[in-house]
Amino acid sequence: MHEHPAERLWAECRSVVTGLLPRQNLRKLLLTLLAAWIGYFVLINAFVRMLNTVDVPWLGMPLGIFLPIQGAIIVFIVLLHGLARPRHDGGAA
């Protein structure tokens, strides 16, 4: 039987990731990134009433709504960059 292309791609990705970082380091890194992601949203929710008093001028929506929506994307991209960065610093590979 033929292997499904998604299974082949998953196997390739898994071998690349396990070759770059030891399993324990990868787990520690992912847990750190998850904690940063959750921390961002806890911080925003802690100050949401104060942030809702400020309007984003060009959108006319409160900052307490704008930050979770757009901030989620920005934080995600920054965290992904942080995850990919150790590979390019000339260390393990």
Secondary structure, 3 states (H helix, E strand, C coil): CCCCHHHHHHHHHHHHHHHHCCHHHHHHHHHHHHHHHHHHHHHHHHCHHHHCCCEECCCCEEHHHHHHHHHHHHHHHHHHHHHHHHHHCCCCC
